Amino acid sequence: MRNSLSLDGKVVVQIGGSGLLGRAMARDLAAVGANLVIASRNPANVADAVAAGRQAGHIISAESVDITDEKSVAALIQAVQSKHGRVDGMVFNAVSRPMGGAASPLEGWRESMRVNADGLYLCLQLFADAMAAQPAGGSIVNLSSMMGMVGPNPANYEGTTMGTVPDYFFHKAGMIQLTRYYASLYGLKKVRVNAVSPGGIFNPEKPQADAFLARYNKMTMLGRMADAPEISGAVVFLLSDASTYVTATNIPVDGGYTAK
């Protein structure tokens, strides 16, 4: 079991790695042995993560990709296959948040969908095809959110400048269902597709409002928000050989928020 939970030798592409969660996940995936490729629209944004990983002795690199461009995603896959011979795992962690609130103009909604819907579709389709052509198949993990499972709770945000936007709920819920679709479509080709739905993550770099934290923490069974590295375990599990009979599932990592 210890060996099956390792990612030693597995070539994993992480789409998106410059944010709080992305940086923590990249560090953790590389630390458990993955040959990690962080794909970003601007590789300079993940240069620090790559440098830190290499300094720690991990195998980590960066590639450029525009996930809204089919040719760019195809070129990414080809580059990874040319350098490493295959791609064993893909983690979709990209997200765009151009909307400012519930009444944002339509243009913001449309721009959001370019990444959160079109980009997701292209990455799922092209990576699944690439993995299906490999004898061992592969594993895809989509980073959704518990907000794709429940509606917003306006009371959490009272007295703060924080709020919610409709596109986030829409695309995170759709991601969970699209996960099931591709798991069904590619299961016989040895490609597993799963989702992880984090709950709220505490941001030590820019802490959330005290009033929000007090209310949110009471909504979880553990009485607190998540720390970013606490999401990595579920992702590692789904990429590893410990989960070879797990597909089409969504794992909430939310401190019990959605179980109430």
N, C-alpha and C positions, 0 to 999 in steps of 0.2 A: 504493500500500500504506500509506503514511503516513496518508492520509485515511481509509482503510477501518478502520484500527485506532483511530481517534478515536471518541469518544462524543458529539461536538459535536451539540447539539440533540436528543439522545435523552432521552426521559422515562423514568427508571429508578426503580422503587420498591424500596428495600432493607428487607426485613422483619428487624428486629433490628439495633441499631447501638450498643449501650451497652458491649459487652464489648471485650476487647483486639483481637480480629480485626475485629469490627464497626466499631470506630472507625477502624482503619487502612484498611479497605476503603471506608468512606464518604469519607474524605479523598481516597483515590486515584481513586475513580470521579468525584467532583466535579472533581478536578484535570485529568482528561482530557476534560472538557467535558460530562459528563452533567448534565442537569437533574434533580437527585437529590432524592427524597423518602424520608426515613427514617421508617419506620412502627414505632411502639413502643407497648406498652401504656401506658407513662408517658412522654410526650414530654419531660418535664423531664429524664429520664435522658440524652437526646441533645442537650440545649440547648447544651452546650459545643461539641459537634461542629458543630452548625448555626452557631453564632456564629463559630467559627474558620474555617469554610468561607466564610462571607459576608465576613469580614474579608480573606480571601485573594482575594476577587473571584469566588467560585464561586456558582453557582445551586443553593441547597440549602435545604430546608425540612423540617418534621416534621409528621407526622399521627398521630393516635391510632388504635389498632386493638387489638381482642382477637381473636387469630386462632383462638380456640376457639369464636367466635360467628359464625355464617354472616352474620347481618345486619351485623355490624361490618365484616367483610371486604368485603362488598358495598358498604357505605357508603364505605370507603376507596377502592375502585376508582372509585366515582362521583365522589368528591371530587377525585381526581387527574384524571379525565377532564374534569370541569367546569372545572378551573383550567388544564389544559394541552392539552386536546383529544384526548388519547390516552395510552396507556401502552405504551412500546416494550420495556421490560425489567423483569423482576422477579427479585430475588435473595433466596432464602429462607435467612436466616441465624439464625433463631430456634432456641433450644434451652432445654429445661428439664432440670434435674438434681436432682430431689428425693431420689433414692435415695442412701443413704449407704454401701452396700456390697453384696456379693453376697447377703447374707442379710437385706436390708431387707424390711420388711413389704410385703404386697401393695398397700397403699394408695399407697405411693411409686411402684410400678410403674404403677398406674392413673393417678395424677396426671401422671406423665411422659408417658404416651400422649396425654393431652389436648392437649398442645402438639406433641409430636414426631411424632404420628401423625394425630390429628384435625386439628390446625392445619395440618400440611403438606398433607393432603388438601384442605381447604377452600381454601387459597391456590392450590394447583395447579389445582384445578377452576375456580375463579372467575376467576383471572387468565388461564388458557388460553382460557376462553370469551370473555372480553373482548377478548383479542388476536385470536382467530379472527374476530371481527366487524369487525376493521380490515383495510383493503385490504393493508397491508404486513405483517400478522401481528405477530410479536414473538419475544422470546427470554427463556426462563426458565433461571436457574442456581440449582441447589440446592447448598448447602454441606454436603457429607457429611463423611466422615473416612476415613482409611486403616483405622481400626478397624472400618469397615463392610466391609473387604476381607480382613482377617486376624483371627485370634484373639489374645487378650492374651498377653503374655509375662510371667508372674509374676516371673521372675528380674530384670526391670528394676526392680522395686519393693522388692526385698529390702533390709532395713535402713532403710526409710523409713516414714513414715506414709501414703504415697500408695498408691493401689490402683485397681481398676476396678469398674465397675458394669454389670450385664447389660443394662439398658435402652438404654444408649448404643450398644452393639454391635448390638442388635436394630434400633433405629430407623435407624441410619446405613446398615446393610446394606439395609433395606427402602427407604430413600430412593433408593438407587442403582437398585433394580429398578423402583420407581415412576417414576423418571425415564425409564426405557426405555418403560414403559407409556404415559405421556403423550406421549412423543416419537412413538410409533407412532400413537396415537389422533389427534394434532393435526398431524402432519406435512403432510398435504395441505391443511391450512388455514393454512399458512405460519407455524406456531408451532413454534419449535425448543426442545427441553428437554434440558438437559445437567446434569452434576454435576461438582463439583470436590471432591477428597478430600485435604485437607491432612494432613500428618504432624504430629508434635508441634511446638508453637509455644513458643518460649522466652518466659517472662513476666518482663520486667525489673522490673515493679512488685512481683511476688512470686515471686522465682526458685524454680525447682524444686530439690529436694534434690540436693546434689552427687553422692551415690551414684547417684541415678537418672540424672542428666545424663551421668555417666561411662559408664554401661552403654548408655544410649539412643544416645549419639553414636556408639558403636562399631557400632550396628546400621544406620547410614545410610552410604551411599557418600560423602557429603560430610563426614562426621565431625562433624555438629553438628545442632542443632534449627533450625527455621525462625524467621525474624523475621516478625512479622505482615504487614508490607507485601509480603513475597515471595509471598503468596497472591493478591494483587490482579491480577497480570498475567494469570493464566489466566481470571479472572472477566471482566476487560476484553475479552480476546480473544473469549470466548463471547458477550458482549453486542454486540460490534462487527460491522461488515459484513465483517470479515476471516474470519468463521466461518460464512458463510451456507450452506455445505454440510456443516456439522457439527451433528449431532443424535444423541441417544440415547447419548452417550459419557460416560465418567467419566474425568476427568483427575486422576491422583494427583500431588500437589505435596508430595512426602515425602522429598526428598533421596535417593531410591533405596531406601528402607526395604523397600517391598513388591516390589522387583524382585529381591531376593536369593533 
